[in-house]
Amino acid sequence: MEQIIIYGSRYGSTRRYAEKLSELTGIPATDCSQIPDLSEITTVIYLGGLYAGGVLGLKSTLRAVCSPEKRNWIIITVGLADPKDPQNQQTLRTSLKKQLPPALFHRAAIFHLRGAIDYGRLCLGHRTMMALLYRSIRHLPLQQQSAENRAMIETYGRQVDFTDFRALKPIADQIQQHSTF
């Protein structure tokens, strides 16, 4: 079974997860902007950072893979929201449903990991977007705030890192057991 890890990372958290997963599994990892020939690949492990509700590079990766529905997929999102929170899980799944063909969404193994943010490193566009979002939610009554909103308010303007490589263990175990997806 030929496998590859492909990742879309803008600020580094997703890349670090992909490199660590590659180290744990022995599967090569490549940036989504440099996808090699995938004709012999049967399993695609895709890690993508979450930006404005989308998974970075996922759409272009799906286009690059000939007959994506005929391959096994593991899709891993990386974002600031706590994936253990049920409301965040639902939001993440809803977002993925919009980006994936229905058959692929239902067949893929899907995981969510927490990443990091350093507001000092954000590009102007992302910094502006985060500032607008922060201003729009900071005065909401607590009972109207989602867990994701509260986390954003608590971390706004700071450097935070929720990266936890231990969270890769169930993913690596599933890959190494050659599970059916």
N, C-alpha and C positions, 0 to 999 in steps of 0.2 A: 504494500500500500504506500503510494507516494503522498507525502504530506508537505505542506508549506505553511508558514506563519507569515501573514501579511498584516502590516499595521499602518494606521493613519494617525500621526502625532504632530501636533503643532508646537507644544511647549516642553515635551519630554516625558511626561508620566507614562503615556501609552507605549512609547519606545522602550522605556525601562522595563515595563511589564513584558513586552514582546521579547526583549533580549533575555530576560530571566526565564521565561517560558521556553525559549529556544535552548538555553543552558540546561534546563531541567529535563527536556524531552529529546534533545539532539536533533530537533527539526530546524532547518534553516529559517531565519527571519529576514524579511525584506520590507522596505518602505513601500507604501502603495504607489508612490510615484516612479518606482523602478521595478515593476512586476516583470518577472522573466516569463518565458514560454511555460504555459500551464497545461499543455496537452496531455501530459502523463500524470498530472495531479488528480488524485481521487478525493482527497480531503483538504479543504481550505479552512485554516484557523485564522479568523479575522479579528483584530483588535482595533477599535476606533475610539478616538476621543469624542466626547459629546460637545457639540457647539450649536447653540440656538436650536435645540431639539433634533439635530441631525447627527449622524455618525460620520465623522471625517473620513472621506475616501471610500466609503462603502459603495456608493453608487458607481464610481468609476471602476472599482474592483469588480463589481458584478458585470459591468460591460466588458471588462478585459477577460473574463472567464467564459470560455466557450461552453455553452449548455450548463449554466450554473445549477440548474435544477437536477442535473444528473450527478452531481458531486455531493459529498458529505460536507456539511458546514458546521463549524463552531463559531459563534459570533459573540464577541466579548466587548462590552462598552466600558469606557472609563470616564468617570465624571465626578463632580463634587458631591452630588446627592448620595445619601446613605442608601445603598441597595437593599439593606435589611428592612427598611421601612416599606410596608405594603403599598402605601400611596405612591412612593417613588418607584417601586417595581411596576405598578400599573402605568405610570407616566412613561417609563422607559419602554415598556412593551408596546404601548400605543404609538410611540415615536418610531419604533422599529417596524411596526406593521405598515407604516406609511412608506418606508423605504424598501421593503422586501416584497417580492411576489408572494401571494398567499401560500402557495405550495411550499416555497422555501421557508417562509416564516414558521410553518407548522412542523417542518422536518428538522430544522436547525436546532442544535443545542445552544442555548443562550445563557450567558453569564454576564454579571455586572460587577465591576470593581470600582473602588474609589481612587481618585487621583490626587492631584495637587494644583495649586494656583499661586502665582506670585504676581500680584497686581503691578509691581514695578517692571515686570518683563512683558506685560501685555502690549500688543500693538495698539495704536491709537483707536482703531475701529472697535476692537474688543473692549478696550478700557471705556470707551464712550457707551457701548452697548450695556456693559455691566453697570455703569453709573446711572443710566436711564432706568434699567431694571430695578436697581437699588432704590432710587427715588420713588418709583411707582409702588413699591411694596413696603417700605419702611414704616409707613404710617397706618398700614392696615391693622385693624384690631387683631389681637392674638388668635382669636377663634377663627378668623378668616385666613390665616396664614397656613400654608402647607409646610410640611417638614422641610421641603426643599427651600422654600422662602425663608424660613427661620435660619437654616444653615447659611444661606447667602447673606443674610443680615449680620449674623455673628462673625462671618469671615471677611466681610467686605473691606477692601483696602489692605488686607494683611497677606502675609505669606503663610500658607498652610499646606501641609503634606499629609494626606491620609493613605499614601501608598503602603500596601501591606502585601509583601510577596508570599506570605503564608496563604493568602486567598487564592493563589495559583494552584495549590495542591489538588483540590478536587478536579480542576481542569486538566492538569497533567495526568492525574490518575485515569480520567476518562479517555484521554488520548492514548495512554499506554496500554489500556485494557482493550483497545480496538473496539470500543462500544459501537453499537448500531445507533445511528442518530435519527 
